[in-house]
Amino acid sequence: MAAYLQWRRFVFFDKELVKEPLGNDGAAPGAAPASGSAASKFLCLPPGITVCDSGRGSLVFGDMEGQIWFLPRSLQLTGFQAYKLRVTHLYQLKQHNILASVGEDEEGINPLVKIWNLEKRDGGNPLCTRIFPAIPGTEPTVVSCLTVHENLNFMAIGFTDGSVTLNKGDITRDRHSKTQILHKGNYPVTGLAFRQAGKTTHLFVVTTENVQSYIVSGKDYPRVELDTHGCGLRCSALSDPSQDLQFIVAGDECVYLYQPDERGPCFAFEGHKLIAHWFRGYLVIVSRDRKVSPKSEFTSRDSQSSDKQILNIYDLCNKFIAYSAVFEDVVDVLAEWGSLYVLMRDGRVHALQEKDTQTKLEMLFKKNLFEMAINLAKSQHLDSDGLAQIFMQYGDHLYSKGNHDGAVQQYIRTIGKLEPSYVIRKFLDAQRIHNLTAYLQTLHRQSLANADHTTLLLNCYTKLKDSSKLEEFIKTKSESEVHFDVETAIKVLRQAGYYSHALYLAENHAHHEWYLKIQLEDIKNYQEALRYIGKLPFEQAESNMKRYGKILMHHIPEQTTQLLKGLCTDYRSSLEGRCDREVPGCRANSEEFIPIFANNPRELKAFLEHMSEVQPDSPQGIYDTLLELRLQNWAHEKDPQVKEKLHAEAISLLKSGRFCDVFDKALVLCQMHDFQDGVLYLYEQGKLFQQIMHYHMQHEQYRQVITVCERHGEQDPSLWEQALSYFARKEEDCKEYVAAVLKHIENKNLMPPLLVVQTLAHNSTATLSVIRDYLVQKLQKQSQQIAQDELRVRRYREETTRIRQEIQELKASPKIFQKTKCSICNSALELPSVHFLCGHSFHQHCFESYSESDADCPTCLPENRKVMDMIRAQEQKRDLHDQFQHQVRMSGLDGPGDSHQCHGHWRAGFLISSSFKK
C-alpha cells in the first residue's frame, strides 16, 4: 500500500473560469476558452444538469428537462429534446460519433435507452437509431450506471437492485442486438467498464460491496471475484495503457487497482470519494473529508451538496500530487481538448490546463527534486537530450553537496549526450579517482571512448593498483567486445610497467610490433620474441626480422640464423605445422638480411653458404658477400693448411660462374685482399691479357710472361712486342727469354728487323750474339724473297708484252674463229653460235643459259672480275697514306734497295672482247 502522506504536492495545472465567447466581433470560433478579454462574462451552463460526459470534441450534458446539451470548443451551447421528462445517464463514445443515453419519457420507473447518431440529422436533431427499455424484466428498478464498448458490440447497464444487463451485438440496431442479464446481486451496481486485451473482452462490475470481472467475448461469461470492497457512484474508472488498463476503484479508505484476474496495487488516499476520473496518466479524485457511507449516495445526496470538496490530481507512476484545490458543489469533472473541466452546481465551469513539461521540470529543479523530475520526464516521454540535461543538473547538484558517488552515477546517465571532458575535469582529484574510473568504464562499455579516455582509465587502474579490474577490462572474449583503442592501452600499460597485460593485448589483437618491442626492449626475452616471429605470417615475419634482426642476432645468433634460413628458402609459420607441405612456401629476399649479420661473420658465412647451396638462384649480393667473406678469412688466416682450404673455396666460388655480370666487383675484391690467383683468373676470364702480362711483369715473373705470350699471343700479337720491350729494359741476363721472344717474332713476322734491333739496343747486357741468328735468318729470308720477286717481275713484263701484242693484232688484223666445239658443252658448234675475241665459242642456247650478260664471256668472266676488283681496290686505297706507310713498315723492307718489292703482287691487264652472231 502506497503511503499517501509522503506524496509531495505541486501546482502543475493552471485554474481559471471559462468565459463566454465574444461572439460575432470577438475571437474566432475554436479559440481557447481562456483567451477572452476582461469584458467577457463567465460561462454559465443551463440549470438542472443531472449528468455529464465528453468526447468527439464536445462536452455533453443532460438535464432534468429531458434535454441533451452540446458544448463544443467554440463554447456555443446547443441542445435538443431527447426525453419528455429527464435524462439520467449519458455515454459518449470516443472513437465513434455515437451517444448512448438513459432517461424517462413518462412518470414511473421505466427508463429508456436511446442510441443517437450525432453525424446524422432528423429534423435538425441527431438521429435516434434505436430505442429500447433499460429494464429487461417486469420488476421496476433504477439505472445506476451505463457503459458502451468502443467497437459498438457491447453495452452494459447497471441497476440499483444489483443486476447488470449486457447488450451483445450491434447496439445501434434492434435486429442485430441481444439483451441478457449478466449479473445479479444484492448490492447496487456503482460502476462498469469494458477492457479489451487482444481478442478477449472483459467487463468490470463494481458495487457498493464488491468488485468482479466477466469475460464477455465468450459464451459462458466466466466470472472472477476480485475484491470485497466496493465504491460509490462515479468512483470507478479505467486507466490508460500507462497503467496497463487497470480498473480503478476509489473507496473511502484506499484506491484499488485491478486486473481482470487479480487485484493490483492500492493507494491510501483519505477522504470520502465522490468522483474518480482518469486523465492523461493522472487519477483525478474529488472527495470530502467527512466520512459518508457509499450507500448514502442514493439517499442523502442533496443534504451533502453544500460541503466543500477537494479535487486532487494524482500521478500514480511518479508518486506525487500534480494539483490540489478546494471547490464547492462539484457536479462532475470532464476531460476534453487536452484540459480538465470542473462543472459546478451553479453552472460555472473551471478549466484546469496542465503546464508544459519544461515548466514542470523547472519547478522541480527549484526544489532540487531531480529524481522526481527524471521520473516525470520519462513518463512524459521526454527525448534523450532532455533527459541528459536533467541528469547533468542532478549530477551537478549532488556534486556541489559532496555526494560524489551519487553525482557520478548521474553523469554516467549522460554518456552519449554530455561532453565527457565536462565530467572528467570534476573528478581528476586523486581522492575521487574511483568515481572517475566508474565513469570511464561505462564510457568504454558504450564504445564512446577515445584514445585519451582509454589512457586515463588505464592510469586510474594502475594508480589504484586494481589488477582484477584491469584484467577484466582488457581480457575481452572477442574482438567485437573491445570498447577501447588497443594500441593506446598497450602504450599506457607498458609505460606503467604492466608488461604482462600489455603483452596479452598485443598478442591477442595482433599488434606484433608492440609485442616485440616489449619483449626485446623491456623484458629482454629474446627467445620468446624469436618464437613469436616464427608464428607470424610471412609478410609480418619478414618485416619484423628486418626491424629486430640485429638485436636478435646479437643475443641469440644461432637461433636467429636458423629462422632466417627458413624465411629465405621455404617459410611456413610454426602455427601451420607440417600441413600442406606440398604447397610451396614463401621466401624472402636473402640479400636484404645481410646487414643483420654485422659483427657475426661465422653466422653470416653459414647463412650465405646455406643459401648458395639450397637456393642456387639466390641474389647476386649473396655470392658477392660470400666471396668477400672467404677472401677476408683467407687473408687473415695464419695456419697454412686452413689457408690452403680457404684458397680453394674462394677459387671454387669464382669458377662457379656467378660473377660474369659483376666482373669488376669481383676483381676489386680480389685486388683488395691481394688474392693473386683470383685476380689472374678474372683477368683471363675477362680476356684482359695485357693486364695479365703487366701483372707478371710487375712481379718479374719471366717464365710466366713467356707463358702468357704463348697462350694468348694468337689472340693478341702485341703481347710479344710488349715482352720484347720488357726484356730489353731489364739489365739482368735475359738472353734465354729474349731468344724465345725473337724466335716467335720471326716465325710470325710480327716486327720489322730494324725495330727489333732498335728495341734491344736499350739493353746493355744484350750482345750481337743474342740477335745474330735472328738477323741471319731474317736476311736469308729476305734474299729469297727478293729473288722470287725479281722472277715474278720478269714474268709479269713478258706477259704484259704478249698481251699488248694481242691487243695490237686485234686492232689491226681480222680475228679468225676456228673453234669447232662449244666451250660449255664441248659439243660440235652449230648455228646459231656466239664467238668472243678471247677465242671462246658457244652455242647460242648454251650462252643464253650460262651467261650473266651479253657482253662478257662466261668462261673468262670470273678471272676478269678478280682483275677488275684488284684495280678498283688499288684506286680506292691510293690516297690512304697512313695505311700505305703501315704496309711498308710491316712488309719487312729493310732499305731502299728493296723498293722494287712494291711492284710485286699486282697484275693489270685489259680484256677486250667482242661477239657477233651468225
Salt bridges, closest charged atoms under 4 A:
ASP14 OD1 - LYS355 NZ 2.49
GLU104 OE1 - ARG86 NH1 2.18
ASP105 OD2 - LYS114 NZ 3.36
ASP170 OD2 - ARG173 NE 3.97
ASP174 OD1 - ARG130 NE 2.52
GLU209 OE2 - LYS295 NZ 2.99
GLU225 OE1 - ARG223 NH2 2.28
ASP227 OD2 - ARG263 NH1 2.95
ASP244 OD1 - ARG195 NH2 3.85
ASP252 OD1 - HIS272 ND1 2.95
GLU297 OE2 - HIS272 NE2 3.86
ASP307 OD2 - ARG290 NH2 2.01
ASP332 OD2 - ARG234 NH1 3.88
ASP332 OD1 - HIS277 NE2 3.09
ASP346 OD2 - ARG348 NE 3.01
GLU354 OE2 - LYS360 NZ 2.55
ASP385 OD1 - LYS417 NZ 3.14
ASP396 OD1 - LYS426 NZ 3.98
ASP405 OD1 - HIS434 NE2 3.38
GLU471 OE2 - HIS501 NE2 3.57
GLU479 OE1 - HIS509 ND1 3.00
GLU507 OE2 - LYS535 NZ 3.27
GLU513 OE2 - LYS517 NZ 3.80
GLU521 OE1 - ARG494 NH2 2.78
ASP522 OD2 - ARG494 NE 2.59
GLU528 OE2 - ARG531 NH2 1.88
GLU542 OE2 - LYS546 NZ 3.53
ASP570 OD2 - ARG572 NH1 2.87
GLU592 OE1 - LYS546 NZ 2.49
GLU603 OE2 - ARG602 NH2 2.82
GLU609 OE2 - LYS605 NZ 2.57
GLU609 OE2 - ARG630 NH2 3.50
ASP617 OD2 - ARG587 NH2 3.20
ASP624 OD2 - LYS665 NZ 3.29
ASP677 OD2 - HIS647 NE2 2.74
GLU684 OE2 - ARG711 NH2 2.60
GLU700 OE2 - LYS730 NZ 3.28
GLU714 OE2 - LYS748 NZ 3.32
GLU736 OE2 - ARG703 NH2 3.31
GLU746 OE2 - LYS781 NZ 3.82
ASP789 OD1 - ARG792 NH1 2.87
GLU799 OE2 - ARG907 NH2 2.66
GLU806 OE2 - ARG802 NH1 2.65
GLU852 OE1 - ARG865 NH2 2.30
GLU863 OE2 - ARG907 NH1 3.80
ASP869 OD1 - ARG872 NH2 2.43
